[in-house]
Amino acid sequence: MDKITQDAGRKALGEFAPDFAHYNDDILLGENWNSSGIDHKTRCIITVVALMSSGITDSSLKYHLENAKNAGVTKNEIAAIVTHVAFYAGWPKAWAVFNMAKDIWANETIKTAMEAHANQMIFPLGAPNDGFKQYFSGKSYLAPVSKEQVGIFNVTFEPSCRNNWHIHHATKGGGQILICVAGRGYYQEWGKTPIEMKPGDVINIPAGVKHWHGAAKDSWFSHLAIEVPGENGSNEWLEPVADKEYNKLS
């Protein structure tokens, strides 16, 4: 791996304690962390264990937990490491470390769930749907499948994400077809009962119908959105789906 360099000591104590800053940046985190004999991931784990055993749970532990994560320590590995050390170093110390590690490894849990969902379908997850994020409660992703003849897009919603109420307008034809390809979600027309959607389910949405669609609270959700050809087509985005009404769904 690349040579480890550090300047935290000089930034924090360069004027107040220049010798300490030198030892911190050049010796401890310079020569020692770059020495051979222990691979970088193992060195990160040992450091976390040493800090935990000493009862140090301040910003230095957070830094070395992040360092361990960047070195390839997984959520399952850090959980096992802290659990093991807890029997020797103390249960309260483990709680303190876990409270910090949960936040640091939170993105891995999200990423793993996203990857598991993506593996359930043949269509790509796509990129963050930033162009329409103002019309979604939560994060969504968009992957164009076809832009010729008929527009077909794979839209993916994280759990609890849904789009605002909206209407597809057209003077002739138009509307949209939804085909669920993975996960579980809902479709609802204004004034009607929500319809649960699972892989293979198809929803036909005529032009002029106020509706919304999105993921269930406990599941990722992907559907193909097929644009039905029409004349003078446009989308009208309306108010968000109220939390009170959405939370009634299982």
Secondary structure, 3 states (H helix, E strand, C coil): CCCCCCCHHHHHHCCCCHHHHHHHHHHHHHHHCCCCCCCHHHHHHHHHHHHHHCCCCCHHHHHHHHHHHHCCCCHHHHHHHHHHHHHHHCHHHHHHHHHHHHHHCHHHHHHHHHHHHHCCCCCCCCEECHHHHHHEECCEEEEEEECCCCCEEEEEECCCCEECCEEEECCEECCEEEEEEEECEEEEECCCCCEEECCCCEEEECCCCCEEEEECCCCCEEEEEEECCEECCEEEECCCCCHHHHCCCC
